[in-house]
Amino acid sequence: MKLFLLKGITLFSLVIFNVSAFAETKVAVLSLQQVLKNANFTRQQYKNLNADANFKQLNEQVKSLQDEVKLLRKQGETQSLTWSEAQKQKHLQDGQAKLDKMNQLIAQQRQITNQLDVTIERQLLPKIREIITAIVEKQKIDLLLNDPVILFANEELDITQDVLTQLNNAN
């Protein structure tokens, strides 16, 4: 009985110790993706990209092909009952060719934007790390969690806006 009581007291004191140790731990939350996305530098880089003549042309080609595919689909729905098998086959081939071209252009768009994202991250992450380090030291933060894994956090724990403001002021 004494052994059982001793184990119970030991377990209780460990739980209390862990809870009190956690209570002293200062936790903060940061959405790194939000900082990267909303930084002035990022916005300017995407503004420059969208103003680029080649990228504009690529976007226009994708939009044009999307419109053509919609038109072909509508024609197929409304007129295919009167077409011969050869006409139906040609229509399907035309549609598939346009879809393939459109997907190729969309892949080019993604490649360009992915490359831009990598460039932005390479440029901003060192500055963001410096800012985070300064905030962590100043606020004596023990644990910093990245927002995508957080289900709930008090807004007072979120340092995202502080990091973003300092980053934008630094540039």
Secondary structure, DSSP 8 states (H G I E B T S, - for coil): -HHHHHHHHHHHHHHHHHHHHHHH--EEEE-HHHHHHH-HHHHHHHHHHHH-HHHHHHHHHHHHHHHHHHHHHHHHHHHGGGS-HHHHHHHHHHHHHHHHHHHHHHHHHHHHHHHHHHHHHHHHHHHHHHHHHHHHHHHT-SEEEEGGG-S---GGGB-HHHHHHHHHHH-
